[in-house]
Amino acid sequence: MKLLVTGGSGFIGSNFIRQILESRGDGVRVVNLDKLTYAANPANLADVDQRPNYQFIHGDITDPEAVRTAMEGCTDVVNFAAETHVDRSLLGDASFIETDVRGVFVLLEEARKRGVRRFIQISTDEVYGTIAEGSFTEESPLNPRNPYSASKAGGDRLAYSYWASYGVPVVITRASNNYGPYQYPEKLIPLFVTNAIDDQPLPLYGDGRNVRDWLYVRDHAAAIDFLLDAGEPGEVYNIAGGNEAENIEITRQVLRELKKPESLIRFVNDRPGHDRRYSLDASKLARLGFASRTAFQSGLSETVAWYRNREDWWRPVKEKDAAYREYYRTQYGDRLATSSATAKEPAGRR
């Protein structure tokens, strides 16, 4: 197997590359095509960088020539490359459409020409929208409610169309919220862990009672590895952690792990269109023989310990990266200035 992994220097992609090199050893060669945008970091793969069966190519999936070069001789493709943060998409960032839709098109066109064995498109549970009760199955209608999830739904359905129209062996995965080592400190868990370490306020949206299912990134990586062989072309597979919890409870668990006071929590104005609850039914994947194994408390403890021990990884971002600091000021400055230590029930949300 010669595997093209796009976005392999990011959070989930780097954990997947480490997973597949460990599970398949010399039986796999990995080509990592990454644009190295703000959330990617070559240091994420410093421990595998010198392996003879690993190759890094600096390039953009929207560039047909870069994709053509990277896919040369590859038998399989896994596309992690994406703009992924809802908050940034709400600021009107056009790169979400460019990468998450047009980039997928460029990859699919090259894969169609080359006749790859498998093309895995990494989607998200957010394409389903919000659900008050029960869980989404793979047959549930898509109802994305923010620009990020809409762009991912576009790439998701475009990938399926290449299976239906051209027979490209596409497998689509929709995973719940990932957490774990190497996650850029803009998402809830790494942001709150690193803020709490420094006794900085934790800006929690709305009343903090939005519900997410939490999937340990290494379980997600193992699921993708599994689906490279077991996934049926043309099918969609939900990947869940089985750890549904309100954001306020996740926040409290982070603080307990770090032995920090709940007085650090600041309830801030909610973001527009904030989905109340996500929930995935992953029984289809379970019937193939795969289930996530990491209990949330265990995974969270490992994650908190990693950030506590790897300040060399996240402090340069939070303290020296001017773009990150400007983003944080834009996103949370006014919100924190009018924040409260007590939750306020958003009108019309429950």
URCOR-V688541 format. One line per field, one symbol per residue. ss: DSSP state (a for helix, b for strand, c for the rest). phi: phi as a letter, one per 30 degrees, with the letter a starting at -180 (. if undefined). burial: # if it has 16 or more other ideal C-beta (glycine too) atoms within 10 Angstrom, else .. Layout:
ss=???
phi=???
burial=???
//
This chain:
ss=cbbbbbccccaaaaaaaaaaaaaaaaacbbbbbbcccccccaaaaccccccccbbbbbcccccaaaaaaacccccbbbbccccccaaaacccccaaaaaaaaaaaaaaaaaaaacccbbbbbbbaaaacccccccbccccccccccaaaaaaaaaaaaaaaaaaaacccbbbbbbcbbbccccccccaaaaaaaaaaccccbbbbcccccbbbbbbaaaaaaaaaaaaaacccccbbbbccccbbbaaaaaaaaaaaacccaaabbbbccccccccbccbccaaaaaacccccccaaaaaaaaaaaaaacaaaaaaaaaacaaaaaaaaaaaaaaaaccbcccccccccc
phi=.cccccidcdddeddddddddddchddbcccccbdhdedcaeddbedcecddcbbcbdacddcedddddddeidcbbbccdadbceeddddiddddddddcdddeddddddddciddabccdcaddddicbdbibdcdcdddbdbbeddddddddeddddddddcbidddbccbcdedbkdidedcdeddddddddechcdcdcdhcicdcbcccdedddddddeddecddceiccbdbbcibdadeddddddeddechcdddddbdcedddidedacacccddddddjbbdcddeddddddddddddcbdddcdeddccdddddddddddbeddddcdbdbdcdddicb
burial=.####################..#...########...###..##..#....##.#..####...##..##..#################..#.###.#############..#.################...##.#.#.###################.##....##############################...############################..#...##########..##.##.###.##.#...#######...##.######..#..#.#.#.#.#..##..##.##.....##..##.....#..##..##..##..#...........
//
